[in-house]
Amino acid sequence: MIVFFCGLAASMAGPSYAMRSVSVGTAYLIWVGIGAAITVVYGMVVGEESVSLLKILYLIGMVACIAGLKLAN
C-alpha cells in the first residue's frame, strides 16, 4: 500500500513539475509515454511480455520521439 501511494505521489508530482516549462499537452504526452515504456519494460523483465528486437526498437523510437517533441517546444 505504501509503495502505491508513493508511486501515486511521484506520478502526480512529475507532470506538475514538467508543466512549469512545457505546455499541458506535451507534459501529458511525456507522462503517458514514460508510463507506457515502463509498463512494457516491466512486463518484459518479469516475463509477462515477450521480448523482441522490434519491440525494443519501437520503445527506443517512442522515447526518442517524445524527447524530440520536448526539444521542439
VODRENMAR-21921 format. One record per atom (N, C-alpha, C, O, CB): residue in one letter; z, y, x. Coordinates in steps of 0.02 Angstrom, whole numbers. Last residue first. Glycine has a CB too. Layout:
N
{res = a; z = Z; y = Y; x = X}
...
This chain:
73
{res = n; z = -1420; y = 1111; x = 490}
{res = n; z = -1384; y = 1160; x = 449}
{res = n; z = -1373; y = 1224; x = 485}
{res = n; z = -1343; y = 1270; x = 458}
{res = n; z = -1319; y = 1133; x = 428}
{res = a; z = -1468; y = 1019; x = 577}
{res = a; z = -1516; y = 1064; x = 546}
{res = a; z = -1483; y = 1119; x = 505}
{res = a; z = -1516; y = 1168; x = 487}
{res = a; z = -1564; y = 1025; x = 502}
{res = l; z = -1358; y = 942; x = 607}
{res = l; z = -1383; y = 987; x = 659}
{res = l; z = -1433; y = 1037; x = 630}
{res = l; z = -1439; y = 1093; x = 657}
{res = l; z = -1416; y = 947; x = 715}
{res = k; z = -1348; y = 870; x = 488}
{res = k; z = -1293; y = 914; x = 507}
{res = k; z = -1318; y = 965; x = 559}
{res = k; z = -1301; y = 1024; x = 555}
{res = k; z = -1233; y = 874; x = 535}
{res = l; z = -1465; y = 796; x = 497}
{res = l; z = -1457; y = 843; x = 441}
{res = l; z = -1401; y = 893; x = 457}
{res = l; z = -1408; y = 953; x = 442}
{res = l; z = -1440; y = 805; x = 376}
{res = g; z = -1434; y = 718; x = 610}
{res = g; z = -1490; y = 766; x = 611}
{res = g; z = -1485; y = 817; x = 556}
{res = g; z = -1499; y = 876; x = 567}
{res = g; z = -1555; y = 730; x = 607}
{res = a; z = -1331; y = 639; x = 560}
{res = a; z = -1317; y = 685; x = 614}
{res = a; z = -1372; y = 738; x = 619}
{res = a; z = -1357; y = 796; x = 631}
{res = a; z = -1310; y = 648; x = 681}
{res = i; z = -1407; y = 568; x = 466}
{res = i; z = -1351; y = 609; x = 443}
{res = i; z = -1333; y = 661; x = 497}
{res = i; z = -1321; y = 719; x = 481}
{res = i; z = -1290; y = 565; x = 426}
{res = c; z = -1495; y = 502; x = 553}
{res = c; z = -1521; y = 548; x = 502}
{res = c; z = -1467; y = 594; x = 476}
{res = c; z = -1479; y = 654; x = 466}
{res = c; z = -1552; y = 510; x = 444}
{res = a; z = -1405; y = 421; x = 625}
{res = a; z = -1445; y = 472; x = 660}
{res = a; z = -1473; y = 523; x = 611}
{res = a; z = -1473; y = 583; x = 627}
{res = a; z = -1503; y = 439; x = 698}
{res = v; z = -1359; y = 338; x = 523}
{res = v; z = -1311; y = 382; x = 556}
{res = v; z = -1349; y = 438; x = 593}
{res = v; z = -1327; y = 496; x = 593}
{res = v; z = -1267; y = 342; x = 605}
{res = m; z = -1481; y = 272; x = 496}
{res = m; z = -1446; y = 310; x = 444}
{res = m; z = -1397; y = 360; x = 475}
{res = m; z = -1395; y = 418; x = 455}
{res = m; z = -1408; y = 262; x = 397}
{res = g; z = -1509; y = 210; x = 618}
{res = g; z = -1554; y = 260; x = 590}
{res = g; z = -1521; y = 303; x = 538}
{res = g; z = -1531; y = 364; x = 536}
{res = g; z = -1614; y = 227; x = 561}
{res = i; z = -1403; y = 120; x = 624}
{res = i; z = -1410; y = 171; x = 676}
{res = i; z = -1455; y = 227; x = 651}
{res = i; z = -1440; y = 286; x = 663}
{res = i; z = -1438; y = 141; x = 742}
{res = l; z = -1438; y = 43; x = 513}
{res = l; z = -1374; y = 79; x = 515}
{res = l; z = -1376; y = 135; x = 566}
{res = l; z = -1353; y = 191; x = 554}
{res = l; z = -1316; y = 31; x = 530}
{res = y; z = -1560; y = -9; x = 555}
{res = y; z = -1557; y = 35; x = 496}
{res = y; z = -1492; y = 75; x = 494}
{res = y; z = -1492; y = 134; x = 475}
{res = y; z = -1565; y = -6; x = 432}
{res = l; z = -1517; y = -88; x = 663}
{res = l; z = -1563; y = -32; x = 674}
{res = l; z = -1563; y = 17; x = 616}
{res = l; z = -1564; y = 77; x = 626}
{res = l; z = -1633; y = -58; x = 686}
{res = i; z = -1440; y = -181; x = 593}
{res = i; z = -1408; y = -138; x = 643}
{res = i; z = -1452; y = -78; x = 657}
{res = i; z = -1427; y = -22; x = 663}
{res = i; z = -1394; y = -178; x = 708}
{res = k; z = -1537; y = -243; x = 516}
{res = k; z = -1482; y = -207; x = 483}
{res = k; z = -1449; y = -159; x = 532}
{res = k; z = -1432; y = -103; x = 514}
{res = k; z = -1430; y = -257; x = 456}
{res = l; z = -1618; y = -299; x = 618}
{res = l; z = -1646; y = -250; x = 573}
{res = l; z = -1591; y = -210; x = 538}
{res = l; z = -1596; y = -149; x = 531}
{res = l; z = -1690; y = -284; x = 521}
{res = l; z = -1534; y = -393; x = 676}
{res = l; z = -1556; y = -336; x = 716}
{res = l; z = -1582; y = -281; x = 670}
{res = l; z = -1570; y = -222; x = 683}
{res = l; z = -1609; y = -358; x = 767}
{res = s; z = -1399; y = -444; x = 570}
{res = s; z = -1468; y = -450; x = 594}
{res = s; z = -1485; y = -386; x = 633}
{res = s; z = -1456; y = -333; x = 623}
{res = s; z = -1517; y = -461; x = 535}
{res = v; z = -1272; y = -530; x = 493}
{res = v; z = -1288; y = -485; x = 548}
{res = v; z = -1361; y = -497; x = 568}
{res = v; z = -1381; y = -554; x = 581}
{res = v; z = -1240; y = -495; x = 608}
{res = s; z = -1209; y = -533; x = 325}
{res = s; z = -1249; y = -563; x = 379}
{res = s; z = -1267; y = -509; x = 431}
{res = s; z = -1275; y = -450; x = 414}
{res = s; z = -1313; y = -596; x = 351}
{res = e; z = -1042; y = -512; x = 279}
{res = e; z = -1109; y = -483; x = 280}
{res = e; z = -1147; y = -515; x = 338}
{res = e; z = -1121; y = -523; x = 393}
{res = e; z = -1106; y = -405; x = 287}
{res = e; z = -924; y = -574; x = 303}
{res = e; z = -947; y = -571; x = 234}
{res = e; z = -1019; y = -546; x = 228}
{res = e; z = -1052; y = -557; x = 177}
{res = e; z = -901; y = -526; x = 193}
{res = g; z = -870; y = -567; x = 431}
{res = g; z = -913; y = -623; x = 413}
{res = g; z = -938; y = -624; x = 342}
{res = g; z = -970; y = -673; x = 322}
{res = g; z = -878; y = -685; x = 427}
{res = v; z = -802; y = -463; x = 483}
{res = v; z = -762; y = -515; x = 451}
{res = v; z = -803; y = -574; x = 426}
{res = v; z = -776; y = -624; x = 402}
{res = v; z = -723; y = -486; x = 394}
{res = v; z = -910; y = -387; x = 534}
{res = v; z = -857; y = -410; x = 578}
{res = v; z = -817; y = -467; x = 547}
{res = v; z = -801; y = -515; x = 582}
{res = v; z = -810; y = -352; x = 595}
{res = m; z = -987; y = -357; x = 420}
{res = m; z = -1016; y = -397; x = 474}
{res = m; z = -961; y = -426; x = 519}
{res = m; z = -966; y = -484; x = 540}
{res = m; z = -1063; y = -354; x = 516}
{res = g; z = -895; y = -278; x = 349}
{res = g; z = -920; y = -341; x = 321}
{res = g; z = -951; y = -386; x = 373}
{res = g; z = -942; y = -447; x = 371}
{res = g; z = -971; y = -327; x = 266}
{res = y; z = -887; y = -171; x = 438}
{res = y; z = -828; y = -212; x = 424}
{res = y; z = -848; y = -279; x = 395}
{res = y; z = -822; y = -331; x = 415}
{res = y; z = -780; y = -175; x = 375}
{res = v; z = -1018; y = -122; x = 427}
{res = v; z = -994; y = -147; x = 491}
{res = v; z = -932; y = -191; x = 481}
{res = v; z = -927; y = -244; x = 512}
{res = v; z = -978; y = -89; x = 539}
{res = v; z = -1016; y = -82; x = 291}
{res = v; z = -1063; y = -134; x = 314}
{res = v; z = -1039; y = -164; x = 380}
{res = v; z = -1041; y = -225; x = 389}
{res = v; z = -1134; y = -105; x = 322}
{res = t; z = -914; y = 16; x = 293}
{res = t; z = -909; y = -42; x = 249}
{res = t; z = -955; y = -98; x = 272}
{res = t; z = -934; y = -156; x = 273}
{res = t; z = -927; y = -22; x = 177}
{res = i; z = -965; y = 110; x = 383}
{res = i; z = -903; y = 74; x = 400}
{res = i; z = -896; y = 12; x = 357}
{res = i; z = -874; y = -40; x = 381}
{res = i; z = -842; y = 121; x = 389}
{res = a; z = -1078; y = 153; x = 310}
{res = a; z = -1086; y = 121; x = 375}
{res = a; z = -1024; y = 81; x = 394}
{res = a; z = -1029; y = 25; x = 418}
{res = a; z = -1100; y = 175; x = 429}
{res = a; z = -1017; y = 209; x = 196}
{res = a; z = -1063; y = 153; x = 189}
{res = a; z = -1071; y = 116; x = 255}
{res = a; z = -1071; y = 54; x = 256}
{res = a; z = -1132; y = 177; x = 165}
{res = g; z = -941; y = 313; x = 254}
{res = g; z = -909; y = 259; x = 215}
{res = g; z = -953; y = 198; x = 208}
{res = g; z = -929; y = 142; x = 214}
{res = g; z = -890; y = 285; x = 146}
{res = i; z = -1041; y = 390; x = 310}
{res = i; z = -992; y = 359; x = 354}
{res = i; z = -957; y = 302; x = 317}
{res = i; z = -946; y = 249; x = 346}
{res = i; z = -940; y = 412; x = 378}
{res = g; z = -1108; y = 428; x = 190}
{res = g; z = -1142; y = 391; x = 243}
{res = g; z = -1094; y = 356; x = 290}
{res = g; z = -1105; y = 298; x = 308}
{res = g; z = -1186; y = 437; x = 283}
{res = v; z = -1010; y = 500; x = 120}
{res = v; z = -1037; y = 438; x = 92}
{res = v; z = -1071; y = 396; x = 146}
{res = v; z = -1062; y = 335; x = 147}
{res = v; z = -1088; y = 455; x = 36}
{res = w; z = -989; y = 607; x = 211}
{res = w; z = -933; y = 566; x = 187}
{res = w; z = -958; y = 498; x = 161}
{res = w; z = -930; y = 446; x = 177}
{res = w; z = -895; y = 603; x = 132}
{res = i; z = -1117; y = 662; x = 225}
{res = i; z = -1082; y = 636; x = 283}
{res = i; z = -1027; y = 588; x = 262}
{res = i; z = -1019; y = 534; x = 291}
{res = i; z = -1053; y = 693; x = 326}
{res = l; z = -1138; y = 702; x = 92}
{res = l; z = -1183; y = 653; x = 123}
{res = l; z = -1149; y = 622; x = 184}
{res = l; z = -1153; y = 561; x = 194}
{res = l; z = -1249; y = 686; x = 143}
{res = y; z = -1038; y = 799; x = 79}
{res = y; z = -1036; y = 739; x = 38}
{res = y; z = -1080; y = 684; x = 67}
{res = y; z = -1060; y = 625; x = 67}
{res = y; z = -1058; y = 755; x = -34}
{res = a; z = -1083; y = 894; x = 171}
{res = a; z = -1018; y = 863; x = 181}
{res = a; z = -1012; y = 798; x = 140}
{res = a; z = -986; y = 748; x = 164}
{res = a; z = -961; y = 911; x = 161}
{res = t; z = -1204; y = 930; x = 109}
{res = t; z = -1205; y = 898; x = 175}
{res = t; z = -1139; y = 863; x = 188}
{res = t; z = -1138; y = 807; x = 214}
{res = t; z = -1219; y = 949; x = 229}
{res = g; z = -1154; y = 988; x = -10}
{res = g; z = -1200; y = 931; x = -12}
{res = g; z = -1202; y = 894; x = 54}
{res = g; z = -1202; y = 832; x = 54}
{res = g; z = -1269; y = 956; x = -29}
{res = v; z = -1075; y = 1095; x = 37}
{res = v; z = -1044; y = 1040; x = -1}
{res = v; z = -1088; y = 978; x = -1}
{res = v; z = -1064; y = 923; x = 8}
{res = v; z = -1029; y = 1062; x = -72}
{res = s; z = -1117; y = 1145; x = 206}
{res = s; z = -1120; y = 1151; x = 133}
{res = s; z = -1089; y = 1089; x = 100}
{res = s; z = -1078; y = 1037; x = 132}
{res = s; z = -1192; y = 1160; x = 110}
{res = v; z = -998; y = 1166; x = 342}
{res = v; z = -1061; y = 1143; x = 313}
{res = v; z = -1059; y = 1150; x = 237}
{res = v; z = -1006; y = 1160; x = 208}
{res = v; z = -1077; y = 1070; x = 333}
{res = s; z = -872; y = 1211; x = 378}
{res = s; z = -929; y = 1232; x = 419}
{res = s; z = -997; y = 1209; x = 393}
{res = s; z = -1048; y = 1230; x = 419}
{res = s; z = -920; y = 1206; x = 488}
{res = r; z = -782; y = 1169; x = 286}
{res = r; z = -770; y = 1235; x = 316}
{res = r; z = -832; y = 1260; x = 353}
{res = r; z = -843; y = 1320; x = 359}
{res = r; z = -710; y = 1233; x = 363}
{res = m; z = -808; y = 1041; x = 252}
{res = m; z = -836; y = 1093; x = 209}
{res = m; z = -821; y = 1163; x = 234}
{res = m; z = -845; y = 1212; x = 205}
{res = m; z = -811; y = 1085; x = 139}
{res = a; z = -731; y = 964; x = 340}
{res = a; z = -803; y = 973; x = 353}
{res = a; z = -832; y = 1030; x = 313}
{res = a; z = -878; y = 1064; x = 337}
{res = a; z = -840; y = 908; x = 338}
{res = y; z = -606; y = 963; x = 277}
{res = y; z = -614; y = 997; x = 341}
{res = y; z = -688; y = 1012; x = 355}
{res = y; z = -704; y = 1066; x = 380}
{res = y; z = -584; y = 953; x = 398}
{res = s; z = -641; y = 889; x = 164}
{res = s; z = -611; y = 955; x = 156}
{res = s; z = -618; y = 996; x = 221}
{res = s; z = -635; y = 1055; x = 219}
{res = s; z = -537; y = 949; x = 137}
{res = p; z = -683; y = 767; x = 217}
{res = p; z = -732; y = 812; x = 185}
{res = p; z = -705; y = 883; x = 177}
{res = p; z = -742; y = 932; x = 182}
{res = p; z = -752; y = 784; x = 117}
{res = g; z = -550; y = 729; x = 275}
{res = g; z = -612; y = 735; x = 313}
{res = g; z = -664; y = 781; x = 281}
{res = g; z = -686; y = 829; x = 312}
{res = g; z = -643; y = 667; x = 322}
{res = a; z = -457; y = 719; x = 173}
{res = a; z = -449; y = 772; x = 222}
{res = a; z = -513; y = 783; x = 261}
{res = a; z = -530; y = 840; x = 279}
{res = a; z = -392; y = 755; x = 271}
{res = m; z = -494; y = 606; x = 101}
{res = m; z = -499; y = 672; x = 68}
{res = m; z = -494; y = 729; x = 118}
{res = m; z = -523; y = 782; x = 107}
{res = m; z = -445; y = 679; x = 15}
{res = s; z = -471; y = 506; x = 193}
{res = s; z = -536; y = 509; x = 159}
{res = s; z = -546; y = 577; x = 125}
{res = s; z = -602; y = 601; x = 121}
{res = s; z = -542; y = 453; x = 108}
{res = a; z = -339; y = 522; x = 225}
{res = a; z = -389; y = 536; x = 277}
{res = a; z = -458; y = 545; x = 245}
{res = a; z = -497; y = 587; x = 267}
{res = a; z = -391; y = 479; x = 329}
{res = a; z = -283; y = 481; x = 102}
{res = a; z = -271; y = 549; x = 127}
{res = a; z = -323; y = 568; x = 180}
{res = a; z = -349; y = 624; x = 179}
{res = a; z = -200; y = 554; x = 158}
{res = l; z = -330; y = 348; x = 98}
{res = l; z = -348; y = 396; x = 45}
{res = l; z = -339; y = 468; x = 69}
{res = l; z = -382; y = 510; x = 57}
{res = l; z = -306; y = 383; x = -18}
{res = g; z = -264; y = 294; x = 209}
{res = g; z = -337; y = 297; x = 207}
{res = g; z = -362; y = 347; x = 155}
{res = g; z = -410; y = 383; x = 168}
{res = g; z = -366; y = 228; x = 192}
{res = c; z = -134; y = 306; x = 162}
{res = c; z = -153; y = 340; x = 224}
{res = c; z = -229; y = 347; x = 227}
{res = c; z = -255; y = 400; x = 245}
{res = c; z = -127; y = 303; x = 286}
{res = f; z = -142; y = 222; x = 51}
{res = f; z = -129; y = 293; x = 41}
{res = f; z = -144; y = 334; x = 103}
{res = f; z = -165; y = 392; x = 97}
{res = f; z = -57; y = 303; x = 20}
{res = f; z = -169; y = 97; x = 115}
{res = f; z = -214; y = 125; x = 64}
{res = f; z = -204; y = 200; x = 57}
{res = f; z = -252; y = 238; x = 58}
{res = f; z = -202; y = 91; x = -3}
{res = v; z = -57; y = 79; x = 194}
{res = v; z = -122; y = 86; x = 226}
{res = v; z = -172; y = 118; x = 178}
{res = v; z = -212; y = 161; x = 197}
{res = v; z = -149; y = 18; x = 251}
{res = i; z = 39; y = 62; x = 96}
{res = i; z = 44; y = 120; x = 140}
{res = i; z = -23; y = 133; x = 173}
{res = i; z = -45; y = 190; x = 179}
{res = i; z = 99; y = 110; x = 193}
{res = m; z = 0; y = -60; x = 41}
{res = m; z = 0; y = 0; x = 0}
{res = m; z = 0; y = 63; x = 43}
{res = m; z = -35; y = 112; x = 28}
{res = m; z = 60; y = 0; x = -46}
